[in-house]
């Protein structure tokens, strides 16, 4: 999980969101965790949620 908290990891998450991947897909297929675990990570680490939000905003 800590790899996703690095600048590089956060940039990847932002890019996946910008490409339109749903969070369940990012969690299950890219990271390899259950969506519930991914949601918990987002709650515990606001930088993950912020990276995803930035990506989805850029996709608009």
C-alpha positions, 0 to 999 in steps of 0.5 A: 500500500505504501507504494501508492502514497509516493509521488509516483504512486499518486500520479499513477492513481491520478492518471488512472482516474483521468483515463476514466477507470472506475475506482472498483477497477483500480482497486481490483484489477490494478492494485489487487485489493478489494474495493472495501480495502481501497475505500479504507485506504482513501479514508485513512490517506486523503492524498489518495482520494485527492489524487483520484479527484484531480484525475476525474476532474481532468477527465471532464 
